[in-house]
């Protein structure tokens, strides 16, 4: 049964001290419309890795458990795209004219 389940899963490996977004799919919030709200909560830091879950450093006002499965976490885009830079190109030349 585990073999069948693992076919659909992809192993997400994050490091301690990574900054992550948290998906609030299973968290109840006090906003009026969940549909129109952001899908990911603010940025949190990973403290500990526990098998397939991670413990995050939550703010003191959040009264929820601090351990979350890896499928509820998303890496901050600033961390994952450090090597990618958009090169500013010169003006585009089409038919011997600058655009």
N, C-alpha and C positions, 0 to 999 in steps of 0.2 A: 504494500500500500504506500509506503514511503517513497518507493521508486517512482510510482505513478505521480505522486504529488510533486516530487522534485523536478519533474519534466517541465512544469509550468513556472517554476521559481527561478529567479536569477539571484545569485549570491551577491549581495551588496556588502562591500567591505569598506568601512569607514575607519578613520584613525581617531585616536583620542585627541582632543583639542580641535577637531574639525568644527566648523560653524555650519549648522544645519537649519533648514526650514522644517517645521513640523506640520504635517497634514492633520487637520482637526476633524477628520471623518467621524470618529467615535467620541468626540468631546462636545458636550452641550455648551452652547454659548448663549449669552443674554441679548444678542442682537435680534432685531425684528425679522430679518429675512436671511436665512442661511444661504439661499440660492444666489443672492446678489452679493454676498460677502466674498472676501478673499478665500481661496482654497487652502492656503498655507498660512500658518501662524508665524509669528516673528522668528528671529534667529536665536538659536540656542547652541550652547557648547556641549560637546560630548565629554562626559566625565569617565565612564567605565563601559567596557564592552562585556556583555553577559550572553554567551552563546549566540543566539540569533537576535538579540535585542541590545539596546543601548540605553544607558542612563544619561539623561540630559540635565543640565543645570537650569532649572526653571526659576522664574521670578518668585519671590516670596508670596505674592498675592494669588498665585495660581494654586488652587487646592485640589490638585490631581496627582496621581501616581507619576513618578518621574522616569519610569522605564517604558520604552516604546520599541515595537518591532521595526526592523530595518525598512520594511515596505512603507512605513509612515513617514520616513525621513527623506529629505532631498538636499543634496549638497548645495551650498551657496554658490551661485554662479561665479562670483569673484574668485573663489578658490579653484574652481575647475577649469577656468579659461585663462590662467595666467600666461600660458605660452602663446595663446592666440592674440594677435594684434592686427588690427586693420591698417594696412599700409595706405597712406594717403597717396593717391596717384596724381600724376600731372593731368592737365586737361585732356579730355578725350578728343581725338582727331577723327572726324568722319568726312570723307570726300575733300580732304585737304583744308578743312575749316575746323576751328576750335569750337567745342560745344560749351 
